[in-house]
Amino acid sequence: VSGFDPTRDGFRDGRAMVNYPGTRMTTIPFVDVVSGRLDPAAVRDKIVIVGTSSARLGDLHPTPFGGGLRPGAEINANAVATLLDRVPLRATPGWATALATLLLTAATAAAAWRVRPQLAAGIGIALLAVCAGVAQLLFNSGTVMSVASPLLAGALMTIGGLAVNAATVIRDQRRTRAAFARFLPATLIDRVIAEQGRIDILVN
């Protein structure tokens, strides 16, 4: 490709991300070629990948696009198309993934500790959705962001924070009951706890 620099344009160490267009490429049965039924104009000035789609020959492979196993020739054709398009997909640097993981973890942890559990869960889900949305927008512009680490860390921190929050609430409720059990009836203590949600009491 004229002006294409493999090192500069993302094809480093012989590897690059294949940009699957999401549509099937045009296939021509080989029998049409050998029988003379193929119109030469259909392939003139085009790159043709010759291969098999027979499952018996084992040249079928999974792809990120899905839709079942695809022939190796089709995968190679997508790779060639990616190179002709100057490798439009770029991966975010490792520090960007680490920063996204750190920010998402810190935000979900702060939410889990500072607000009520129901609101914290909603905030955590919203933050995870924002992260996934940003990754999709970046992908649409040709940048591939790893979302496994940030989403997993954020989800675990949300669940862990909510669990610790719930355990703290239960502990405080038990302390409240123990502190007032000698002075107030149990029904009144239950009402106070239900209305206040969480009461911190310092027992000497």
N, C-alpha and C positions, 0 to 999 in steps of 0.2 A: 504494500500500500504506500503510495507516494507520501513522503513526509512522516511516516509512522515510525516512531522510536519505541521498540518493545520495552526498554528499561524505563523510559520516561513515562510511557503511556499505560503503565500498570501491568505489563506482561513480565513480571519479575520471576526469575528462577524457573522459567518455563511454565508458570502457572498464572491463570487469570480466571476471574469469575465469568461464567458463560451467561449471557443475557438472553434468557428464553423469552420470546415474544408473546407466548401464550396462545399461539395459533399453530396448526399443523402446516408443515411445509409441503410443497407440491411433490408428489411422488409419481414416477413413471414406471409402469411394469416393464421388466427387462424383456419380456416376450415381445413387446411393441418395438423394442430396439432391433432384435435379431430378425423379426419378421418384416422390417421395413415400414411399419405403420407409424413410426415416430416422425413428426414434422421437425426437420432440422431447425426451423425458426424458434421452436420451443426452448431450445438449449443454446442457441447461438449467443456468444459473448457472455455466457453465464458459467459459474462454477458448478460442476456436477459432482456429487458424491455418489460413488457406486458402492452398494452394500446389500445386505439381505435383511429381510424382516421375518424370516422363518424362526419360529421358536425352537425348532429342532437343532439349529446351529448355535444356539446359546448366546447370540449377540443382541440380547434385550436387557435393558438396564433401567433402573428407576431414575427419575429426574425431579427437580424441585417443583416443576410445573404440575406434576401429578398426572392423573389420567391413566395410570397403569404403566407397565414397562414399555419403553420406547426403543426402537432399533438404534444400534450404535451409529449407523450412517446418519440418522436424523440428529443425533447428539453432535456428531462431527460437523454437520451442516450448520447447526446453531453456533458452534464454536467459531467456524469460519465467518459467519455473519457478524459475530461479536468483534472479531479482529478487523473486519472491513469497516465496522462502525467505530473503530479506534478504542475498543474496550471501554464502553461508557460507564461501567460499574466500578466504583472505588470503595474500598473499605475504610471505615473510620479508624484513626490511630488508636493504639491500645490505651493511651492515657485518657482519651475521650470516653471509652467504655468504663474505665475505672472511675472517672469523675461522675459519670451518670449513675453508676452503682452507689457511690458514696453519697451523692445528693439524695437519691431516692430512699436509701436506707435511713439517712438522717431525718428526712421529712416524715417518713412513715413512723419512725420511732418517736419523734416529737408529738405527732398527732395521737399516737397510742397512749402516751403518758399524760397529755395535758387536757384532753377533752373526754367526754363521755364515750363509752365503748361503741355505741351505735354510730355516733358521729365520726369517731376515729376509723371505724370500718369503712364508712362511706368515703372519708378522705383518702384512705389507703387505696380503695378501689379506683377512685378518681385519679390519683397520682399514677397508678399502674396504667390506666387507660391513656393518660396524657403521654406517658413514656412510649407506649405502643403507637400512638398517633404520630408523635415526632419521628419515630423510626420509619413509619410508612411515608411521611412527607419527605424525609431524606432519601428513601428508596426511589420515590417518584422523580427526584432530581438526580439520581444516579449514584447516591452514596448509600452503602450498605452498613447499617449499624447493628452490632451484636446486641440483642435484647435479652438473651437468656440469663446472663448474670444480673443485670439490673432488675428484671422482673422477678426472678427467683429470690434475690436478696430482699427486695421490697415486700414481696408476699410473706416471706418467712419473718421479717421484722414486724409486719402488721399483725400476723397471727401470734407471734411471741409477745409483742407488746400488749395485745388484748388479753392474753392469758395471764400475764403478770399483773395487769390492771385489775382483772377480775379476782385474782387471788388476793390482791391488796384490799379490795372492797370487802371481800368475805372476811378477811382478818380484822378489818376495822369494825365490821358489824358485830363480830363476836366480842371484840373488846367493849363495844357499846353495850351489848347485852349484859356482859359480866359486870360493868361499872354500875348499871342502873337496876340490875335484877333485885337488889335488896330494897330499893326505894319505890319502884314503879311496877305496875302490872305488866305482864308480857305483851298484852294486846296494845298497850300504849307505846311500849318500846318499838313494836313492829310498825306502828303508824308513823312514829318519828323517823325511823329508818327509811320507810317507803317514801316519805315526803322529802327528806333531805338527800336521799340517794347515797351520800357518802358523808360520814361524820368522823372527823379526826379528834380523838380525845386523848389527852395526856393524863395517864393514871399514875399517880405517885405511889 
